[in-house]
Amino acid sequence: MTIERVTTLEDSRLDVFCRLTSHQLRNALDPSRGIAIVESEIAIRVALEHHLEPIALLLSERRLVSMADVLEKLDPAVPVFVLPPDKAEQLTGYRVTRGALAAVRRPQEPDPRHLLQQARRVCVLEGITDTSNVGAIFRSAAALGIDAVFVAPTCADPLSRRAIRVSMGNVFLVPWAHFSGVWPQDAFDLLHQEGYYTVALALSDQSMSLDDPVLKEYERLALLFGTEGDGLTKNAIDGCDATVRIPMAHGVDSLNVAAASAVAFWELCR
């Protein structure tokens, strides 16, 4: 690593951390790779432990001490920019990141078919645009045994800054890929070709309960979750083999999608 002290956030070397938009980050190096920004020491440690390629780090002075073991393993060519305390506190989101950011090369997405062939329990996200919910779903997926996550074209980027931070870096632990082609028809064709029983988490008069023991009998399950407001689209629900609801008390009809995913993962991945 190379430690480079900077005195102002206006330094052009910090553009990747302070000024590039999400779209620019995704295309900054190569449209097929791009850059992801990892915020907080915990998430950075997870990213580097799972072999993401660091491009640069931006740290406050005190992070030089707490992250010394991480820094000593970096390639000498990777710059580590260090800000004085008064400048570090001006960073957007400083109270959350606590002065630790890393720019890493986005990993190549694996082939969806290959992922499906290696998995038994997968999650499919449609239209979830709140990056906090995407990050929370990935954190639950990593903790509760989901083998892979698949993202529809209408879903937020799992490697957005907030999604990575909310996931505590766990987005790097669970293999994931976008479904390409015509949504949702092509996705269902692929899921069924690989032997998946597809389940829509949705409110319906014809839905079965999540704790129905029949669901655990399927060798391969794909759990579909929809947007925070309206849930899954009608096309997605109609394409599924079954619709499932979470049994709830006190007349509550639904949960936040991140909470619902955690409940479903716990029940069906045990």
C-alpha positions in Angstrom: 0.0 0.0 0.0 1.0 3.6 -0.4 -0.3 6.1 2.2 -1.1 9.5 0.7 -2.3 12.3 3.0 -4.7 14.7 1.5 -5.8 18.0 3.0 -9.0 18.7 1.1 -12.0 16.8 -0.2 -11.7 18.7 -3.5 -8.6 16.7 -4.3 -9.3 15.1 -7.7 -7.9 11.8 -6.5 -11.0 11.5 -4.3 -13.5 11.8 -7.1 -14.3 8.1 -7.0 -15.4 8.5 -3.3 -17.0 11.9 -3.3 -18.2 12.9 -6.7 -18.9 10.1 -9.2 -22.5 9.1 -9.5 -23.7 5.5 -9.2 -24.0 5.3 -13.0 -20.4 6.6 -13.5 -19.1 4.2 -10.9 -20.6 1.3 -12.8 -18.9 2.4 -16.0 -15.8 4.1 -14.7 -13.4 1.3 -15.6 -15.2 -1.1 -17.9 -18.9 -1.4 -18.4 -18.7 -5.1 -17.5 -17.0 -4.4 -14.2 -17.0 -0.9 -12.9 -16.4 0.2 -9.3 -18.3 -0.4 -6.1 -17.8 1.7 -3.0 -17.7 -0.2 0.3 -18.5 1.9 3.4 -17.5 1.0 7.0 -14.6 -1.0 8.4 -16.7 -4.1 8.9 -17.9 -4.2 5.2 -14.4 -3.5 3.9 -13.0 -6.4 5.9 -15.6 -8.7 4.5 -15.0 -7.5 0.9 -11.3 -7.9 1.1 -11.5 -11.3 2.9 -13.6 -12.5 -0.1 -11.0 -11.4 -2.6 -12.5 -8.3 -4.1 -9.9 -6.3 -5.9 -9.2 -3.0 -4.1 -8.5 0.1 -6.2 -8.1 2.7 -3.4 -9.0 3.3 0.3 -10.0 6.5 1.9 -9.5 6.6 5.7 -9.6 8.9 8.6 -6.4 9.0 10.7 -7.7 6.7 13.4 -8.6 4.0 10.9 -4.9 3.7 10.1 -4.6 2.1 13.6 -7.8 0.0 13.7 -7.3 -1.3 10.2 -3.5 -1.8 10.3 -3.8 -5.6 9.8 -5.9 -5.0 6.6 -3.5 -2.4 5.2 -0.4 -4.4 5.6 -1.9 -7.1 3.3 -2.7 -4.6 0.5 -0.7 -4.6 -2.8 1.9 -1.8 -2.6 0.2 -0.2 -5.7 -3.1 0.4 -3.9 -3.2 4.0 -2.6 -4.6 4.7 0.9 -5.7 8.3 1.1 -5.8 9.7 4.6 -7.9 12.7 5.7 -7.3 14.8 8.9 -10.2 14.5 11.4 -11.9 17.8 10.5 -12.0 16.9 6.8 -13.1 13.3 7.4 -16.1 14.5 9.3 -17.2 16.4 6.2 -17.6 13.2 4.2 -21.1 12.4 3.3 -22.4 9.7 5.6 -19.4 10.0 8.0 -21.5 9.1 11.0 -22.2 5.8 9.4 -18.9 5.0 7.7 -16.8 6.4 10.5 -14.2 7.4 8.1 -13.6 4.1 6.2 -14.3 3.7 2.5 -12.9 1.4 -0.1 -13.2 1.5 -3.9 -13.2 -2.0 -5.2 -13.6 -3.5 -8.7 -17.1 -4.9 -9.2 -16.9 -8.7 -9.4 -18.0 -10.5 -12.5 -21.5 -11.8 -12.3 -21.7 -15.6 -12.6 -23.9 -17.3 -15.2 -27.5 -17.7 -13.7 -27.8 -21.3 -15.0 -24.6 -22.3 -13.4 -25.7 -20.8 -10.1 -29.0 -22.6 -10.2 -27.3 -25.9 -10.9 -25.2 -25.5 -7.8 -28.0 -24.4 -5.4 -31.1 -25.7 -3.6 -32.7 -22.7 -2.1 -32.6 -19.4 -4.0 -34.3 -16.0 -3.7 -35.5 -13.8 -6.6 -36.1 -10.1 -6.2 -38.5 -8.2 -8.5 -38.9 -4.4 -8.4 -37.3 -3.8 -5.0 -35.9 -0.3 -5.5 -35.1 0.6 -1.9 -31.4 -0.2 -1.6 -31.7 -0.6 2.2 -34.2 -3.4 1.7 -32.0 -5.1 -0.9 -29.0 -4.9 1.5 -31.1 -6.3 4.4 -32.3 -9.2 2.3 -28.8 -10.1 1.3 -27.7 -10.0 5.0 -30.6 -12.4 5.9 -29.8 -14.6 2.9 -26.2 -15.0 4.0 -27.2 -15.7 7.6 -30.0 -18.0 7.0 -28.8 -20.3 4.3 -29.9 -19.0 0.9 -27.6 -20.4 -1.8 -28.0 -17.6 -4.4 -29.9 -14.5 -5.1 -31.3 -13.5 -8.5 -32.2 -9.9 -9.4 -34.9 -8.8 -12.0 -34.1 -5.9 -14.3 -36.4 -3.7 -12.2 -34.5 -4.3 -8.9 -32.0 -1.9 -7.3 -28.3 -2.7 -7.7 -27.1 -5.0 -4.9 -23.7 -3.3 -5.1 -24.9 0.2 -4.5 -23.2 2.0 -1.6 -26.2 1.7 0.7 -27.0 -1.9 -0.1 -23.5 -2.9 0.6 -23.4 -1.0 3.9 -26.8 -2.3 5.1 -25.8 -5.8 4.2 -22.7 -5.3 6.4 -20.7 -6.6 3.4 -22.7 -9.8 3.2 -23.7 -9.1 -0.3 -20.2 -10.4 -1.1 -20.9 -13.7 0.6 -23.9 -14.8 -1.4 -23.6 -15.5 -5.1 -26.0 -13.4 -7.2 -26.8 -12.6 -10.8 -29.2 -10.7 -12.9 -31.9 -12.5 -14.9 -31.6 -11.3 -18.5 -34.0 -11.6 -21.4 -37.7 -11.1 -21.2 -38.9 -10.7 -17.6 -40.4 -12.8 -16.0 -41.0 -15.4 -18.8 -37.4 -16.2 -19.5 -36.6 -16.4 -15.8 -39.3 -18.9 -15.1 -38.2 -21.0 -18.1 -34.7 -21.2 -16.7 -35.9 -21.9 -13.1 -38.2 -24.7 -14.2 -35.6 -26.2 -16.6 -33.3 -26.5 -13.6 -36.0 -28.2 -11.5 -37.1 -25.4 -9.2 -40.5 -25.2 -7.6 -41.3 -21.5 -7.7 -43.0 -19.8 -4.8 -44.5 -16.2 -4.7 -44.6 -14.5 -1.3 -47.8 -12.7 -1.8 -51.3 -12.1 -0.4 -53.8 -14.3 -2.1 -57.0 -16.1 -1.2 -55.5 -19.2 -2.8 -52.1 -19.0 -0.9 -50.7 -21.7 1.3 -49.2 -21.1 4.6 -45.4 -20.7 4.9 -45.3 -23.4 7.5 -47.0 -26.0 5.3 -44.7 -29.0 5.5 -45.2 -29.7 1.8 -42.9 -26.8 0.9 -39.9 -28.4 2.6 -40.3 -31.6 0.5 -39.2 -29.9 -2.7 -35.5 -30.5 -3.5 -35.2 -27.1 -5.1 -37.2 -23.9 -4.1 -37.1 -20.4 -5.6 -38.7 -17.8 -3.4 -39.9 -14.6 -5.2 -40.3 -11.3 -3.4 -41.7 -8.1 -4.8 -41.7 -4.3 -4.5 -42.3 -2.7 -1.1 -45.6 -1.2 -2.1 -47.5 -3.4 -4.4 -45.6 -6.6 -4.0 -45.0 -9.0 -7.0 -46.5 -8.2 -10.3 -49.4 -10.3 -11.5 -47.2 -11.8 -14.2 -44.7 -12.9 -11.6 -47.4 -14.4 -9.4 -49.1 -16.2 -12.2 -45.8 -17.7 -13.3 -45.2 -19.3 -9.9 -46.1 -22.8 -9.0 -47.6 -21.6 -5.7 -48.4 -18.5 -3.7 -47.4 -18.5 0.0 -48.3 -16.2 2.9 -46.7 -15.8 6.3 -49.2 -16.6 9.0 -49.6 -13.5 11.3 -51.5 -12.5 14.4 -53.6 -9.4 15.3 -54.9 -8.9 11.8 -51.6 -7.8 10.4 -51.7 -8.5 6.7 -48.0 -8.0 5.7 -44.5 -7.3 6.7 -41.8 -5.2 5.2 -40.1 -7.2 2.4 -36.8 -7.4 4.2 -38.5 -8.8 7.3 -40.7 -11.1 5.3 -37.7 -12.5 3.5 -35.9 -13.3 6.8 -39.0 -15.2 8.1 -39.2 -17.2 4.8 -35.5 -18.0 4.7 -35.6 -19.2 8.3 -38.6 -21.4 7.7 -37.6 -23.0 4.4 -33.8 -23.2 4.7 -33.6 -25.2 7.9 
